[in-house]
């Protein structure tokens, strides 16, 4: 099974999971340095690295923007205990749809123009394994049915993480023991 990078996991949480806190280039650079330490396996045994919500949102805005699918703007993440909430404005007609899919055509037609998307996901990890569960997805404050949530995941997440399945455990990358979501922080713990 393919291991997911910490950067991809954090950005996935942002796609699946809102506060535009004080975003800055400096906070983005701090986040990038922390992520580099994590992904290059430079953490000491048992070391903990904490990324603040502000650092994460700054990183998304300044360094990860080119990875966000076309049709998505103003992506922001709010972190609470074991949950991430992401909000963004999404133009469904501009999303890279799953080719030949009736659901993609239906989704794009139902949601013409730019809409406010809000996703709440639960993330739990321990012993080098993580699980992401999608609690809810709303478009303009209206809950989406499961088949449209599945289409959104297929259109926006799976092109970057082809092995991702909501609710299915996956191995954490880079010798990580745990990634915890806490109020306003992501805490990464190495083995």
C-alpha positions in Angstrom: 0.0 0.0 0.0 1.3 3.5 -0.9 2.3 5.6 2.1 0.9 9.1 2.2 3.2 12.1 2.7 2.5 14.4 5.6 2.1 17.3 3.2 -0.5 15.4 1.2 -2.3 14.4 4.4 -2.5 17.9 5.8 -3.7 19.3 2.5 -6.2 16.5 2.1 -7.5 17.5 5.5 -7.8 21.0 4.2 -9.8 19.6 1.1 -12.0 17.4 3.1 -12.1 19.5 6.2 -12.1 27.8 8.2 -10.7 30.4 9.6 -8.6 32.9 7.8 -6.3 33.7 10.7 -3.3 35.9 10.3 -1.9 34.4 7.2 1.6 35.5 6.2 4.5 34.5 4.1 6.6 34.1 7.3 4.1 31.6 8.8 4.2 29.7 5.5 8.0 29.6 5.6 7.8 28.3 9.2 5.3 25.6 8.1 7.5 24.7 5.1 10.5 24.2 7.4 8.6 22.0 9.8 7.2 20.0 7.0 10.6 19.6 5.4 12.0 18.3 8.8 9.1 15.8 9.0 9.2 14.6 5.4 13.0 14.3 5.3 12.9 12.0 8.4 15.1 14.4 10.4 13.0 14.0 13.6 14.5 12.5 16.7 12.9 9.4 18.2 9.7 10.5 20.0 10.1 14.1 18.8 6.9 16.2 18.4 6.4 19.0 15.9 3.4 21.3 16.1 2.0 23.2 13.1 -0.4 26.0 14.0 -3.7 26.6 12.1 -2.2 29.9 11.0 1.0 28.2 9.7 -1.1 25.6 7.9 -3.4 28.1 6.3 -0.5 30.3 5.3 1.2 27.2 3.8 -1.9 26.4 1.8 -2.2 30.0 0.6 1.4 30.6 -0.3 3.1 27.3 -1.0 0.4 24.8 -1.8 -1.8 27.0 -4.0 -0.5 25.5 -7.2 -1.6 22.0 -6.1 -5.2 23.1 -5.4 -7.5 22.1 -8.2 -8.7 24.8 -10.6 -12.1 26.0 -9.6 -11.2 26.1 -5.8 -10.3 29.4 -4.1 -9.9 30.8 -0.6 -9.3 27.4 1.0 -9.0 27.7 4.7 -8.8 25.1 7.5 -10.1 25.1 11.1 -8.7 22.5 13.5 -10.6 21.1 16.5 -10.1 17.9 18.5 -9.8 15.0 16.1 -11.5 17.1 13.3 -10.6 19.4 10.5 -13.1 21.7 8.8 -12.3 23.1 5.4 -14.1 25.9 3.7 -13.6 27.2 0.2 -15.4 28.7 -2.7 -15.7 26.1 -5.5 -16.8 26.4 -9.1 -17.9 22.9 -9.8 -17.9 23.4 -13.6 -14.1 24.1 -13.4 -13.2 21.0 -11.3 -11.4 18.3 -13.1 -14.3 15.9 -13.3 -14.1 12.1 -13.5 -14.4 11.6 -17.3 -17.5 9.8 -18.5 -19.2 10.0 -15.1 -22.9 10.7 -14.9 -22.3 11.9 -11.4 -19.7 14.4 -12.6 -22.1 15.8 -15.2 -24.9 15.9 -12.6 -22.8 17.6 -10.0 -21.5 20.3 -12.3 -25.1 21.0 -13.6 -26.6 21.1 -10.1 -24.0 23.5 -8.8 -23.4 25.9 -11.6 -21.3 28.8 -10.7 -19.2 29.4 -7.6 -20.5 27.9 -4.3 -19.4 27.9 -0.7 -18.1 24.4 0.2 -17.7 23.2 3.8 -16.3 19.8 4.6 -15.9 18.3 8.1 -13.6 15.3 8.5 -12.5 13.3 11.4 -8.9 12.2 11.5 -7.6 9.6 14.0 -4.1 8.1 14.0 -2.0 5.9 16.2 0.8 3.4 15.9 1.8 4.6 12.4 -1.7 4.3 10.9 -4.3 7.0 10.1 -7.9 7.1 9.2 -9.9 9.9 7.7 -13.7 9.8 7.9 -15.9 12.4 6.1 -18.5 13.6 8.6 -20.3 16.0 6.4 -20.0 18.1 3.2 -22.2 21.2 2.6 -22.7 23.4 -0.5 -24.1 26.8 0.3 -25.1 25.4 3.8 -27.0 22.4 2.2 -25.8 18.9 3.0 -24.6 16.9 0.0 -25.8 13.3 -0.5 -23.1 10.6 -0.3 -22.9 9.9 -4.0 -21.9 13.6 -4.6 -19.4 13.5 -1.8 -17.9 10.4 -3.4 -17.7 12.4 -6.7 -15.9 15.3 -5.0 -13.4 12.9 -3.5 -12.8 11.2 -6.8 -12.5 14.6 -8.6 -10.3 16.5 -6.1 -8.5 14.1 -3.8 -7.9 10.9 -5.7 -5.9 12.5 -8.5 -3.3 13.5 -5.8 -3.8 10.4 -3.6 -5.0 7.6 -5.8 -5.1 5.0 -3.0 -7.1 7.2 -0.7 -10.4 5.7 0.6 -12.4 7.6 3.3 -12.7 5.4 6.4 -10.0 3.1 5.4 -6.8 3.0 7.5 -3.5 3.8 5.8 0.1 3.8 6.9 1.6 7.2 7.9 4.8 8.1 6.1 8.3 8.9 7.3 8.4 6.8 10.4 5.6 8.8 12.0 3.7 7.3 15.0 0.8 9.8 15.2 -0.7 12.9 13.7 -3.2 14.6 16.1 -5.7 17.3 15.4 -6.1 19.6 18.3 -7.8 23.0 18.7 -5.9 25.3 16.3 -2.9 22.8 15.9 -1.7 19.7 14.1 0.7 17.7 16.3 3.1 15.2 14.5 4.8 12.6 16.7 7.7 10.4 15.4 8.5 6.9 16.5 
